[in-house]
């Protein structure tokens, strides 16, 4: 495993935690009408949880795999996998933007617009990490 | 790909990639760029066509 794979695994761990924190904090809001949802702090805490989970996972990797630092060369294969990972998962960002635009045009509550952007970003990040790890393991998809 | 006189790590350092990339090229999981392929052929002192070929071709 190299440093780039480690970063992908860290991202793979952090995103579900972020989404889990968001919905855990929102659980108590679901009994209210959508227009009364207080979603700002859950979103901010979810983003913070993502950062914290990333830092803790990185520290855990450093303790469990101390020799990873020796494999930190970023060569053409790493750059290509990174680039393809972004390309293959760009659709999630586009989907989130399109949904947010549709929700805005339909004058839906802010919560749905924010949810579309938040979930699409989390899905894109998760999918990008998964695709990168699969390409590292099985080869580049073409 | 690493010859008897060179390890994968040494070859990787010589052409400027990671050992994992050399392993991926050897196992067919990664096709190098033309620049890297030329560097590998020069490092191993092999002709480019002796190292890389298309799947449907037969290596002589």
N, CA and C atoms of all chains as a GROMACS GRO file, in nm:
protein
  606
    1UNK      N    1   0.084  -0.120   0.000
    1UNK     CA    2   0.000   0.000   0.000
    1UNK      C    3   0.087   0.125   0.000
    2UNK      N    4   0.052   0.225  -0.081
    2UNK     CA    5   0.129   0.349  -0.080
    2UNK      C    6   0.046   0.461  -0.018
    3UNK      N    7   0.107   0.576  -0.010
    3UNK     CA    8   0.045   0.688   0.057
    3UNK      C    9  -0.087   0.729  -0.012
    4UNK      N   10  -0.088   0.719  -0.144
    4UNK     CA   11  -0.209   0.759  -0.218
    4UNK      C   12  -0.326   0.665  -0.191
    5UNK      N   13  -0.296   0.536  -0.177
    5UNK     CA   14  -0.401   0.440  -0.143
    5UNK      C   15  -0.451   0.467  -0.001
    6UNK      N   16  -0.357   0.503   0.088
    6UNK     CA   17  -0.396   0.534   0.224
    6UNK      C   18  -0.492   0.653   0.226
    7UNK      N   19  -0.463   0.755   0.147
    7UNK     CA   20  -0.550   0.873   0.143
    7UNK      C   21  -0.688   0.836   0.093
    8UNK      N   22  -0.694   0.745  -0.005
    8UNK     CA   23  -0.824   0.701  -0.057
    8UNK      C   24  -0.902   0.624   0.049
    9UNK      N   25  -0.834   0.540   0.126
    9UNK     CA   26  -0.901   0.464   0.232
    9UNK      C   27  -0.952   0.558   0.340
   10UNK      N   28  -0.873   0.657   0.375
   10UNK     CA   29  -0.913   0.755   0.476
   10UNK      C   30  -1.040   0.827   0.433
   11UNK      N   31  -1.044   0.864   0.305
   11UNK     CA   32  -1.163   0.933   0.253
   11UNK      C   33  -1.282   0.837   0.254
   12UNK      N   34  -1.256   0.710   0.224
   12UNK     CA   35  -1.362   0.609   0.223
   12UNK      C   36  -1.423   0.591   0.362
   13UNK      N   37  -1.341   0.608   0.464
   13UNK     CA   38  -1.387   0.596   0.603
   13UNK      C   39  -1.459   0.724   0.646
   14UNK      N   40  -1.406   0.838   0.608
   14UNK     CA   41  -1.456   0.966   0.658
   14UNK      C   42  -1.596   1.001   0.607
   15UNK      N   43  -1.626   0.967   0.482
   15UNK     CA   44  -1.753   1.010   0.424
   15UNK      C   45  -1.876   0.946   0.489
   16UNK      N   46  -1.879   0.813   0.507
   16UNK     CA   47  -1.995   0.755   0.577
   16UNK      C   48  -2.011   0.809   0.720
   17UNK      N   49  -1.898   0.836   0.786
   17UNK     CA   50  -1.906   0.893   0.920
   17UNK      C   51  -1.970   1.031   0.914
   18UNK      N   52  -1.930   1.109   0.817
   18UNK     CA   53  -1.987   1.243   0.800
   18UNK      C   54  -2.138   1.236   0.778
   19UNK      N   55  -2.180   1.150   0.686
   19UNK     CA   56  -2.323   1.137   0.657
   19UNK      C   57  -2.396   1.082   0.779
   20UNK      N   58  -2.334   0.987   0.849
   20UNK     CA   59  -2.395   0.930   0.970
   20UNK      C   60  -2.415   1.036   1.077
   21UNK      N   61  -2.316   1.120   1.095
   21UNK     CA   62  -2.328   1.228   1.195
   21UNK      C   63  -2.441   1.322   1.157
   22UNK      N   64  -2.448   1.354   1.029
   22UNK     CA   65  -2.554   1.446   0.983
   22UNK      C   66  -2.693   1.391   1.014
   23UNK      N   67  -2.717   1.267   0.973
   23UNK     CA   68  -2.852   1.213   0.994
   23UNK      C   69  -2.880   1.183   1.140
   24UNK      N   70  -2.776   1.154   1.217
   24UNK     CA   71  -2.794   1.134   1.361
   24UNK      C   72  -2.841   1.264   1.427
   25UNK      N   73  -2.779   1.373   1.388
   25UNK     CA   74  -2.816   1.503   1.444
   25UNK      C   75  -2.951   1.551   1.391
   26UNK      N   76  -2.988   1.504   1.272
   26UNK     CA   77  -3.115   1.547   1.213
   26UNK      C   78  -3.231   1.460   1.259
   27UNK      N   79  -3.200   1.347   1.324
   27UNK     CA   80  -3.306   1.250   1.359
   27UNK      C   81  -3.420   1.316   1.435
   28UNK      N   82  -3.384   1.402   1.531
   28UNK     CA   83  -3.486   1.467   1.612
   28UNK      C   84  -3.568   1.569   1.536
   29UNK      N   85  -3.518   1.612   1.419
   29UNK     CA   86  -3.587   1.715   1.340
   29UNK      C   87  -3.697   1.656   1.252
   30UNK      N   88  -3.689   1.525   1.224
   30UNK     CA   89  -3.778   1.466   1.125
   30UNK      C   90  -3.925   1.463   1.167
   31UNK      N   91  -3.951   1.485   1.297
   31UNK     CA   92  -4.089   1.487   1.342
   31UNK      C   93  -4.154   1.623   1.315
   32UNK      N   94  -4.072   1.720   1.277
   32UNK     CA   95  -4.123   1.854   1.250
   32UNK      C   96  -4.155   1.870   1.102
   33UNK      N   97  -4.228   1.974   1.065
   33UNK     CA   98  -4.246   2.005   0.922
   33UNK      C   99  -4.110   2.040   0.860
   34UNK      N  100  -4.092   2.012   0.732
   34UNK     CA  101  -3.964   2.034   0.664
   34UNK      C  102  -3.917   2.179   0.676
   35UNK      N  103  -4.012   2.272   0.669
   35UNK     CA  104  -3.975   2.414   0.674
   35UNK      C  105  -3.916   2.453   0.810
   36UNK      N  106  -3.938   2.368   0.914
   36UNK     CA  107  -3.886   2.399   1.048
   36UNK      C  108  -3.756   2.326   1.079
   37UNK      N  109  -3.705   2.248   0.981
   37UNK     CA  110  -3.580   2.175   1.005
   37UNK      C  111  -3.467   2.273   1.033
   38UNK      N  112  -3.392   2.246   1.141
   38UNK     CA  113  -3.270   2.320   1.171
   38UNK      C  114  -3.153   2.234   1.121
   39UNK      N  115  -3.109   2.259   0.997
   39UNK     CA  116  -3.009   2.169   0.940
   39UNK      C  117  -2.869   2.231   0.930
   40UNK      N  118  -2.856   2.357   0.964
   40UNK     CA  119  -2.726   2.423   0.945
   40UNK      C  120  -2.619   2.362   1.033
   41UNK      N  121  -2.648   2.351   1.166
   41UNK     CA  122  -2.548   2.294   1.256
   41UNK      C  123  -2.519   2.148   1.228
   42UNK      N  124  -2.620   2.066   1.196
   42UNK     CA  125  -2.586   1.927   1.157
   42UNK      C  126  -2.491   1.919   1.037
   43UNK      N  127  -2.509   2.007   0.940
   43UNK     CA  128  -2.419   2.007   0.823
   43UNK      C  129  -2.277   2.045   0.866
   44UNK      N  130  -2.268   2.149   0.949
   44UNK     CA  131  -2.135   2.194   0.994
   44UNK      C  132  -2.067   2.088   1.079
   45UNK      N  133  -2.144   2.023   1.166
   45UNK     CA  134  -2.087   1.916   1.248
   45UNK      C  135  -2.047   1.796   1.161
   46UNK      N  136  -2.125   1.769   1.057
   46UNK     CA  137  -2.091   1.660   0.966
   46UNK      C  138  -1.959   1.687   0.895
   47UNK      N  139  -1.939   1.810   0.852
   47UNK     CA  140  -1.813   1.847   0.786
   47UNK      C  141  -1.697   1.836   0.886
   48UNK      N  142  -1.721   1.883   1.009
   48UNK     CA  143  -1.617   1.872   1.112
   48UNK      C  144  -1.586   1.726   1.142
   49UNK      N  145  -1.689   1.643   1.148
   49UNK     CA  146  -1.670   1.500   1.174
   49UNK      C  147  -1.586   1.436   1.064
   50UNK      N  148  -1.607   1.479   0.942
   50UNK     CA  149  -1.530   1.428   0.829
   50UNK      C  150  -1.382   1.460   0.847
   51UNK      N  151  -1.353   1.585   0.885
   51UNK     CA  152  -1.212   1.624   0.908
   51UNK      C  153  -1.151   1.545   1.022
   52UNK      N  154  -1.226   1.535   1.133
   52UNK     CA  155  -1.175   1.464   1.251
   52UNK      C  156  -1.151   1.318   1.219
   53UNK      N  157  -1.247   1.255   1.150
   53UNK     CA  158  -1.232   1.115   1.113
   53UNK      C  159  -1.111   1.096   1.022
   54UNK      N  160  -1.089   1.189   0.931
   54UNK     CA  161  -0.973   1.181   0.840
   54UNK      C  162  -0.843   1.188   0.918
   55UNK      N  163  -0.838   1.281   1.014
   55UNK     CA  164  -0.716   1.298   1.094
   55UNK      C  165  -0.690   1.173   1.177
   56UNK      N  166  -0.794   1.121   1.243
   56UNK     CA  167  -0.777   1.002   1.327
   56UNK      C  168  -0.738   0.880   1.244
   57UNK      N  169  -0.800   0.865   1.127
   57UNK     CA  170  -0.765   0.752   1.040
   57UNK      C  171  -0.622   0.763   0.991
   58UNK      N  172  -0.579   0.884   0.959
   58UNK     CA  173  -0.441   0.906   0.913
   58UNK      C  174  -0.342   0.870   1.024
   59UNK      N  175  -0.374   0.911   1.147
   59UNK     CA  176  -0.288   0.878   1.261
   59UNK      C  177  -0.283   0.727   1.282
   60UNK      N  178  -0.400   0.663   1.271
   60UNK     CA  179  -0.406   0.518   1.289
   60UNK      C  180  -0.320   0.447   1.185
   61UNK      N  181  -0.325   0.494   1.059
   61UNK     CA  182  -0.242   0.435   0.954
   61UNK      C  183  -0.094   0.454   0.984
   62UNK      N  184  -0.060   0.572   1.035
   62UNK     CA  185   0.081   0.601   1.065
   62UNK      C  186   0.133   0.508   1.174
   63UNK      N  187   0.045   0.471   1.267
   63UNK     CA  188   0.084   0.381   1.375
   63UNK      C  189   0.090   0.236   1.326
   64UNK      N  190  -0.010   0.196   1.246
   64UNK     CA  191  -0.018   0.056   1.202
   64UNK      C  192   0.080   0.027   1.088
   65UNK      N  193   0.093   0.125   0.996
   65UNK     CA  194   0.182   0.106   0.881
   65UNK      C  195   0.288   0.217   0.880
   66UNK      N  196   0.385   0.212   0.969
   66UNK     CA  197   0.483   0.320   0.979
   66UNK      C  198   0.572   0.334   0.856
   67UNK      N  199   0.582   0.229   0.774
   67UNK     CA  200   0.670   0.233   0.656
   67UNK      C  201   0.605   0.296   0.534
   68UNK      N  202   0.480   0.340   0.546
   68UNK     CA  203   0.412   0.398   0.430
   68UNK      C  204   0.482   0.521   0.377
   69UNK      N  205   0.545   0.598   0.467
   69UNK     CA  206   0.612   0.721   0.426
   69UNK      C  207   0.721   0.693   0.324
   70UNK      N  208   0.773   0.569   0.325
   70UNK     CA  209   0.880   0.536   0.231
   70UNK      C  210   0.826   0.525   0.090
   71UNK      N  211   0.695   0.504   0.076
   71UNK     CA  212   0.636   0.483  -0.056
   71UNK      C  213   0.554   0.604  -0.099
   72UNK      N  214   0.607   0.723  -0.082
   72UNK     CA  215   0.526   0.841  -0.108
   72UNK      C  216   0.554   0.903  -0.245
   73UNK      N  217   0.622   0.828  -0.335
   73UNK     CA  218   0.647   0.880  -0.469
   73UNK      C  219   0.515   0.886  -0.545
   74UNK      N  220   0.483   1.002  -0.602
   74UNK     CA  221   0.361   1.016  -0.681
   74UNK      C  222   0.404   1.016  -0.828
   75UNK      N  223   0.385   0.902  -0.893
   75UNK     CA  224   0.434   0.891  -1.030
   75UNK      C  225   0.317   0.899  -1.128
   76UNK      N  226   0.344   0.866  -1.256
   76UNK     CA  227   0.242   0.884  -1.358
   76UNK      C  228   0.121   0.795  -1.333
   77UNK      N  229   0.143   0.677  -1.280
   77UNK     CA  230   0.030   0.587  -1.251
   77UNK      C  231  -0.060   0.648  -1.144
   78UNK      N  232  -0.002   0.705  -1.040
   78UNK     CA  233  -0.080   0.771  -0.935
   78UNK      C  234  -0.157   0.890  -0.992
   79UNK      N  235  -0.090   0.969  -1.074
   79UNK     CA  236  -0.157   1.087  -1.132
   79UNK      C  237  -0.272   1.045  -1.222
   80UNK      N  238  -0.252   0.937  -1.299
   80UNK     CA  239  -0.357   0.892  -1.390
   80UNK      C  240  -0.476   0.836  -1.312
   81UNK      N  241  -0.448   0.758  -1.209
   81UNK     CA  242  -0.556   0.703  -1.127
   81UNK      C  243  -0.632   0.815  -1.058
   82UNK      N  244  -0.560   0.914  -1.006
   82UNK     CA  245  -0.624   1.028  -0.941
   82UNK      C  246  -0.713   1.103  -1.040
   83UNK      N  247  -0.661   1.127  -1.160
   83UNK     CA  248  -0.737   1.199  -1.261
   83UNK      C  249  -0.860   1.120  -1.306
   84UNK      N  250  -0.842   0.991  -1.332
   84UNK     CA  251  -0.956   0.908  -1.374
   84UNK      C  252  -1.059   0.894  -1.263
   85UNK      N  253  -1.013   0.888  -1.140
   85UNK     CA  254  -1.105   0.881  -1.028
   85UNK      C  255  -1.198   1.001  -1.025
   86UNK      N  256  -1.142   1.117  -1.050
   86UNK     CA  257  -1.224   1.240  -1.055
   86UNK      C  258  -1.319   1.235  -1.175
   87UNK      N  259  -1.269   1.191  -1.289
   87UNK     CA  260  -1.351   1.189  -1.411
   87UNK      C  261  -1.470   1.094  -1.397
   88UNK      N  262  -1.443   0.974  -1.343
   88UNK     CA  263  -1.549   0.874  -1.336
   88UNK      C  264  -1.659   0.910  -1.236
   89UNK      N  265  -1.628   0.995  -1.141
   89UNK     CA  266  -1.727   1.026  -1.037
   89UNK      C  267  -1.779   1.169  -1.045
   90UNK      N  268  -1.739   1.241  -1.149
   90UNK     CA  269  -1.786   1.378  -1.167
   90UNK      C  270  -1.939   1.383  -1.177
   91UNK      N  271  -1.996   1.275  -1.226
   91UNK     CA  272  -2.141   1.270  -1.244
   91UNK      C  273  -2.219   1.294  -1.115
   92UNK      N  274  -2.162   1.252  -1.003
   92UNK     CA  275  -2.233   1.273  -0.876
   92UNK      C  276  -2.244   1.422  -0.844
   93UNK      N  277  -2.137   1.497  -0.869
   93UNK     CA  278  -2.142   1.642  -0.846
   93UNK      C  279  -2.245   1.705  -0.940
   94UNK      N  280  -2.243   1.661  -1.066
   94UNK     CA  281  -2.337   1.716  -1.163
   94UNK      C  282  -2.480   1.686  -1.120
   95UNK      N  283  -2.503   1.561  -1.076
   95UNK     CA  284  -2.636   1.523  -1.030
   95UNK      C  285  -2.681   1.611  -0.914
   96UNK      N  286  -2.592   1.635  -0.820
   96UNK     CA  287  -2.624   1.721  -0.706
   96UNK      C  288  -2.659   1.862  -0.749
   97UNK      N  289  -2.582   1.915  -0.842
   97UNK     CA  290  -2.609   2.051  -0.892
   97UNK      C  291  -2.742   2.057  -0.965
   98UNK      N  292  -2.768   1.957  -1.047
   98UNK     CA  293  -2.894   1.956  -1.122
   98UNK      C  294  -3.013   1.944  -1.028
   99UNK      N  295  -3.001   1.855  -0.929
   99UNK     CA  296  -3.111   1.841  -0.832
   99UNK      C  297  -3.132   1.970  -0.755
  100UNK      N  298  -3.022   2.032  -0.712
  100UNK     CA  299  -3.034   2.158  -0.638
  100UNK      C  300  -3.101   2.264  -0.724
  101UNK      N  301  -3.066   2.266  -0.851
  101UNK     CA  302  -3.126   2.363  -0.944
  101UNK      C  303  -3.276   2.335  -0.961
  102UNK      N  304  -3.309   2.209  -0.977
  102UNK     CA  305  -3.451   2.171  -0.993
  102UNK      C  306  -3.529   2.207  -0.867
  103UNK      N  307  -3.471   2.174  -0.750
  103UNK     CA  308  -3.541   2.204  -0.625
  103UNK      C  309  -3.560   2.355  -0.608
  104UNK      N  310  -3.459   2.431  -0.649
  104UNK     CA  311  -3.469   2.577  -0.640
  104UNK      C  312  -3.577   2.629  -0.733
  105UNK      N  313  -3.579   2.574  -0.854
  105UNK     CA  314  -3.681   2.620  -0.951
  105UNK      C  315  -3.822   2.583  -0.906
  106UNK      N  316  -3.834   2.472  -0.835
  106UNK     CA  317  -3.964   2.431  -0.782
  106UNK      C  318  -3.996   2.500  -0.651
  107UNK      N  319  -3.903   2.589  -0.607
  107UNK     CA  320  -3.919   2.664  -0.482
  107UNK      C  321  -3.941   2.572  -0.363
  108UNK      N  322  -3.868   2.460  -0.364
  108UNK     CA  323  -3.875   2.368  -0.250
  108UNK      C  324  -3.797   2.426  -0.132
  109UNK      N  325  -3.818   2.368  -0.014
  109UNK     CA  326  -3.753   2.418   0.106
  109UNK      C  327  -3.602   2.410   0.094
  110UNK      N  328  -3.530   2.503   0.161
  110UNK     CA  329  -3.383   2.508   0.156
  110UNK      C  330  -3.319   2.375   0.196
  111UNK      N  331  -3.387   2.304   0.287
  111UNK     CA  332  -3.331   2.177   0.337
  111UNK      C  333  -3.304   2.081   0.222
  112UNK      N  334  -3.398   2.068   0.128
  112UNK     CA  335  -3.382   1.972   0.018
  112UNK      C  336  -3.268   2.014  -0.074
  113UNK      N  337  -3.254   2.144  -0.094
  113UNK     CA  338  -3.144   2.194  -0.178
  113UNK      C  339  -3.010   2.163  -0.111
  114UNK      N  340  -3.002   2.193   0.019
  114UNK     CA  341  -2.878   2.166   0.092
  114UNK      C  342  -2.850   2.016   0.096
  115UNK      N  343  -2.955   1.936   0.114
  115UNK     CA  344  -2.937   1.791   0.122
  115UNK      C  345  -2.885   1.736  -0.011
  116UNK      N  346  -2.939   1.788  -0.122
  116UNK     CA  347  -2.893   1.742  -0.254
  116UNK      C  348  -2.744   1.769  -0.272
  117UNK      N  349  -2.701   1.889  -0.235
  117UNK     CA  350  -2.560   1.925  -0.252
  117UNK      C  351  -2.473   1.842  -0.158
  118UNK      N  352  -2.515   1.830  -0.032
  118UNK     CA  353  -2.435   1.760   0.069
  118UNK      C  354  -2.420   1.612   0.034
  119UNK      N  355  -2.532   1.546   0.003
  119UNK     CA  356  -2.528   1.402  -0.026
  119UNK      C  357  -2.451   1.375  -0.155
  120UNK      N  358  -2.469   1.458  -0.257
  120UNK     CA  359  -2.396   1.435  -0.382
  120UNK      C  360  -2.246   1.451  -0.362
  121UNK      N  361  -2.206   1.549  -0.281
  121UNK     CA  362  -2.064   1.567  -0.254
  121UNK      C  363  -2.008   1.447  -0.177
  122UNK      N  364  -2.083   1.399  -0.078
  122UNK     CA  365  -2.037   1.284   0.000
  122UNK      C  366  -2.030   1.159  -0.087
  123UNK      N  367  -2.131   1.141  -0.173
  123UNK     CA  368  -2.131   1.024  -0.262
  123UNK      C  369  -2.015   1.032  -0.362
  124UNK      N  370  -1.992   1.151  -0.415
  124UNK     CA  371  -1.882   1.169  -0.511
  124UNK      C  372  -1.749   1.136  -0.447
  125UNK      N  373  -1.729   1.184  -0.326
  125UNK     CA  374  -1.603   1.160  -0.256
  125UNK      C  375  -1.586   1.012  -0.226
  126UNK      N  376  -1.693   0.948  -0.179
  126UNK     CA  377  -1.688   0.806  -0.147
  126UNK      C  378  -1.662   0.723  -0.273
  127UNK      N  379  -1.736   0.755  -0.378
  127UNK     CA  380  -1.720   0.680  -0.503
  127UNK      C  381  -1.581   0.700  -0.563
  128UNK      N  382  -1.529   0.823  -0.555
  128UNK     CA  383  -1.396   0.850  -0.609
  128UNK      C  384  -1.291   0.765  -0.538
  129UNK      N  385  -1.302   0.758  -0.405
  129UNK     CA  386  -1.206   0.678  -0.328
  129UNK      C  387  -1.218   0.530  -0.364
  130UNK      N  388  -1.342   0.483  -0.378
  130UNK     CA  389  -1.364   0.341  -0.410
  130UNK      C  390  -1.307   0.309  -0.549
  131UNK      N  391  -1.335   0.395  -0.645
  131UNK     CA  392  -1.286   0.373  -0.782
  131UNK      C  393  -1.133   0.372  -0.783
  132UNK      N  394  -1.072   0.465  -0.711
  132UNK     CA  395  -0.926   0.471  -0.708
  132UNK      C  396  -0.867   0.344  -0.647
  133UNK      N  397  -0.926   0.297  -0.537
  133UNK     CA  398  -0.875   0.176  -0.474
  133UNK      C  399  -0.892   0.055  -0.566
  134UNK      N  400  -1.003   0.048  -0.637
  134UNK     CA  401  -1.025  -0.063  -0.731
  134UNK      C  402  -0.924  -0.057  -0.846
  135UNK      N  403  -0.892   0.063  -0.891
  135UNK     CA  404  -0.793   0.075  -0.999
  135UNK      C  405  -0.653   0.040  -0.951
  136UNK      N  406  -0.623   0.075  -0.827
  136UNK     CA  407  -0.493   0.035  -0.772
  136UNK      C  408  -0.483  -0.116  -0.763
  137UNK      N  409  -0.596  -0.180  -0.730
  137UNK     CA  410  -0.595  -0.324  -0.707
  137UNK      C  411  -0.604  -0.402  -0.837
  138UNK      N  412  -0.693  -0.361  -0.927
  138UNK     CA  413  -0.722  -0.442  -1.045
  138UNK      C  414  -0.672  -0.382  -1.177
  139UNK      N  415  -0.621  -0.261  -1.173
  139UNK     CA  416  -0.575  -0.198  -1.295
  139UNK      C  417  -0.669  -0.087  -1.337
  140UNK      N  418  -0.622  -0.007  -1.430
  140UNK     CA  419  -0.697   0.111  -1.472
  140UNK      C  420  -0.812   0.071  -1.563
  141UNK      N  421  -0.932   0.128  -1.536
  141UNK     CA  422  -1.049   0.098  -1.618
  141UNK      C  423  -1.044   0.186  -1.743
  142UNK      N  424  -1.058   0.125  -1.857
  142UNK     CA  425  -1.057   0.205  -1.979
  142UNK      C  426  -1.174   0.167  -2.068
  143UNK      N  427   1.025  -0.809  -1.525
  143UNK     CA  428   1.090  -0.705  -1.602
  143UNK      C  429   1.229  -0.675  -1.546
  144UNK      N  430   1.239  -0.678  -1.413
  144UNK     CA  431   1.370  -0.653  -1.353
  144UNK      C  432   1.463  -0.768  -1.389
  145UNK      N  433   1.575  -0.732  -1.443
  145UNK     CA  434   1.669  -0.835  -1.485
  145UNK      C  435   1.746  -0.887  -1.364
  146UNK      N  436   1.833  -0.985  -1.388
  146UNK     CA  437   1.910  -1.040  -1.278
  146UNK      C  438   2.002  -0.937  -1.215
  147UNK      N  439   2.037  -0.832  -1.290
  147UNK     CA  440   2.131  -0.736  -1.236
  147UNK      C  441   2.062  -0.617  -1.171
  148UNK      N  442   1.932  -0.615  -1.169
  148UNK     CA  443   1.861  -0.500  -1.115
  148UNK      C  444   1.732  -0.545  -1.045
  149UNK      N  445   1.709  -0.488  -0.928
  149UNK     CA  446   1.584  -0.520  -0.858
  149UNK      C  447   1.473  -0.428  -0.909
  150UNK      N  448   1.350  -0.462  -0.872
  150UNK     CA  449   1.236  -0.376  -0.909
  150UNK      C  450   1.253  -0.237  -0.850
  151UNK      N  451   1.301  -0.231  -0.726
  151UNK     CA  452   1.319  -0.102  -0.660
  151UNK      C  453   1.422  -0.017  -0.732
  152UNK      N  454   1.530  -0.083  -0.773
  152UNK     CA  455   1.636  -0.011  -0.845
  152UNK      C  456   1.587   0.038  -0.979
  153UNK      N  457   1.513  -0.047  -1.050
  153UNK     CA  458   1.457  -0.008  -1.179
  153UNK      C  459   1.360   0.108  -1.162
  154UNK      N  460   1.277   0.098  -1.058
  154UNK     CA  461   1.180   0.204  -1.032
  154UNK      C  462   1.249   0.337  -1.006
  155UNK      N  463   1.353   0.333  -0.927
  155UNK     CA  464   1.428   0.456  -0.896
  155UNK      C  465   1.494   0.512  -1.020
  156UNK      N  466   1.540   0.422  -1.107
  156UNK     CA  467   1.611   0.464  -1.228
  156UNK      C  468   1.520   0.539  -1.325
  157UNK      N  469   1.396   0.493  -1.336
  157UNK     CA  470   1.303   0.556  -1.432
  157UNK      C  471   1.207   0.654  -1.367
  158UNK      N  472   1.216   0.669  -1.233
  158UNK     CA  473   1.138   0.773  -1.166
  158UNK      C  474   0.995   0.736  -1.133
  159UNK      N  475   0.971   0.610  -1.106
  159UNK     CA  476   0.836   0.568  -1.063
  159UNK      C  477   0.848   0.485  -0.936
  160UNK      N  478   0.733   0.447  -0.880
  160UNK     CA  479   0.733   0.365  -0.760
  160UNK      C  480   0.750   0.217  -0.796
  161UNK      N  481   0.790   0.139  -0.698
  161UNK     CA  482   0.804  -0.005  -0.723
  161UNK      C  483   0.669  -0.066  -0.758
  162UNK      N  484   0.564  -0.014  -0.698
  162UNK     CA  485   0.428  -0.063  -0.727
  162UNK      C  486   0.392  -0.044  -0.874
  163UNK      N  487   0.439   0.065  -0.932
  163UNK     CA  488   0.411   0.088  -1.074
  163UNK      C  489   0.484  -0.015  -1.160
  164UNK      N  490   0.608  -0.046  -1.126
  164UNK     CA  491   0.682  -0.149  -1.199
  164UNK      C  492   0.609  -0.282  -1.189
  165UNK      N  493   0.563  -0.316  -1.068
  165UNK     CA  494   0.489  -0.442  -1.047
  165UNK      C  495   0.362  -0.442  -1.131
  166UNK      N  496   0.291  -0.329  -1.134
  166UNK     CA  497   0.166  -0.321  -1.211
  166UNK      C  498   0.192  -0.338  -1.360
  167UNK      N  499   0.304  -0.280  -1.408
  167UNK     CA  500   0.338  -0.294  -1.551
  167UNK      C  501   0.369  -0.440  -1.581
  168UNK      N  502   0.448  -0.503  -1.495
  168UNK     CA  503   0.485  -0.644  -1.516
  168UNK      C  504   0.363  -0.735  -1.516
  169UNK      N  505   0.266  -0.706  -1.432
  169UNK     CA  506   0.148  -0.792  -1.421
  169UNK      C  507   0.038  -0.754  -1.520
  170UNK      N  508   0.064  -0.653  -1.601
  170UNK     CA  509  -0.032  -0.613  -1.703
  170UNK      C  510  -0.148  -0.530  -1.653
  171UNK      N  511  -0.138  -0.483  -1.531
  171UNK     CA  512  -0.248  -0.402  -1.477
  171UNK      C  513  -0.234  -0.256  -1.509
  172UNK      N  514  -0.121  -0.217  -1.569
  172UNK     CA  515  -0.100  -0.077  -1.604
  172UNK      C  516  -0.018  -0.068  -1.732
  173UNK      N  517  -0.067   0.015  -1.827
  173UNK     CA  518   0.008   0.040  -1.950
  173UNK      C  519   0.081   0.173  -1.935
  174UNK      N  520   0.214   0.172  -1.940
  174UNK     CA  521   0.289   0.296  -1.918
  174UNK      C  522   0.273   0.392  -2.034
  175UNK      N  523   0.304   0.517  -2.006
  175UNK     CA  524   0.307   0.617  -2.113
  175UNK      C  525   0.425   0.587  -2.204
  176UNK      N  526   0.425   0.648  -2.321
  176UNK     CA  527   0.534   0.625  -2.416
  176UNK      C  528   0.668   0.666  -2.356
  177UNK      N  529   0.665   0.778  -2.284
  177UNK     CA  530   0.789   0.828  -2.222
  177UNK      C  531   0.844   0.726  -2.123
  178UNK      N  532   0.756   0.672  -2.039
  178UNK     CA  533   0.801   0.573  -1.940
  178UNK      C  534   0.846   0.445  -2.008
  179UNK      N  535   0.775   0.405  -2.113
  179UNK     CA  536   0.813   0.284  -2.186
  179UNK      C  537   0.953   0.298  -2.246
  180UNK      N  538   0.982   0.415  -2.300
  180UNK     CA  539   1.115   0.438  -2.358
  180UNK      C  540   1.222   0.437  -2.249
  181UNK      N  541   1.189   0.499  -2.135
  181UNK     CA  542   1.284   0.499  -2.022
  181UNK      C  543   1.313   0.357  -1.976
  182UNK      N  544   1.209   0.274  -1.971
  182UNK     CA  545   1.228   0.136  -1.929
  182UNK      C  546   1.313   0.059  -2.030
  183UNK      N  547   1.286   0.079  -2.157
  183UNK     CA  548   1.365   0.008  -2.259
  183UNK      C  549   1.512   0.049  -2.252
  184UNK      N  550   1.537   0.176  -2.227
  184UNK     CA  551   1.676   0.223  -2.217
  184UNK      C  552   1.742   0.171  -2.090
  185UNK      N  553   1.666   0.169  -1.980
  185UNK     CA  554   1.722   0.123  -1.853
  185UNK      C  555   1.756  -0.026  -1.858
  186UNK      N  556   1.673  -0.104  -1.929
  186UNK     CA  557   1.693  -0.247  -1.936
  186UNK      C  558   1.774  -0.289  -2.059
  187UNK      N  559   1.802  -0.193  -2.143
  187UNK     CA  560   1.878  -0.217  -2.265
  187UNK      C  561   1.809  -0.319  -2.354
  188UNK      N  562   1.679  -0.303  -2.367
  188UNK     CA  563   1.598  -0.384  -2.456
  188UNK      C  564   1.531  -0.293  -2.558
  189UNK      N  565   1.501  -0.350  -2.673
  189UNK     CA  566   1.422  -0.276  -2.771
  189UNK      C  567   1.280  -0.260  -2.717
  190UNK      N  568   1.218  -0.149  -2.753
  190UNK     CA  569   1.082  -0.121  -2.702
  190UNK      C  570   0.985  -0.235  -2.735
  191UNK      N  571   0.994  -0.288  -2.856
  191UNK     CA  572   0.903  -0.393  -2.900
  191UNK      C  573   0.930  -0.526  -2.829
  192UNK      N  574   1.047  -0.538  -2.769
  192UNK     CA  575   1.074  -0.661  -2.693
  192UNK      C  576   1.008  -0.656  -2.556
  193UNK      N  577   0.981  -0.535  -2.510
  193UNK     CA  578   0.920  -0.519  -2.378
  193UNK      C  579   0.769  -0.504  -2.383
  194UNK      N  580   0.719  -0.436  -2.486
  194UNK     CA  581   0.575  -0.406  -2.493
  194UNK      C  582   0.518  -0.444  -2.627
  195UNK      N  583   0.401  -0.504  -2.622
  195UNK     CA  584   0.332  -0.540  -2.745
  195UNK      C  585   0.184  -0.542  -2.718
  196UNK      N  586   0.105  -0.538  -2.827
  196UNK     CA  587  -0.040  -0.541  -2.814
  196UNK      C  588  -0.085  -0.684  -2.782
  197UNK      N  589  -0.202  -0.696  -2.720
  197UNK     CA  590  -0.251  -0.828  -2.679
  197UNK      C  591  -0.264  -0.926  -2.793
  198UNK      N  592  -0.301  -0.874  -2.912
  198UNK     CA  593  -0.328  -0.967  -3.022
  198UNK      C  594  -0.203  -1.008  -3.096
  199UNK      N  595  -0.086  -0.946  -3.059
  199UNK     CA  596   0.038  -0.983  -3.126
  199UNK      C  597   0.103  -1.100  -3.050
  200UNK      N  598   0.187  -1.173  -3.122
  200UNK     CA  599   0.262  -1.282  -3.059
  200UNK      C  600   0.406  -1.236  -3.048
  201UNK      N  601   0.462  -1.252  -2.927
  201UNK     CA  602   0.601  -1.216  -2.907
  201UNK      C  603   0.686  -1.324  -2.969
  202UNK      N  604   0.774  -1.280  -3.050
  202UNK     CA  605   0.862  -1.376  -3.120
  202UNK      C  606   0.963  -1.438  -3.024
   0.00000   0.00000   0.00000
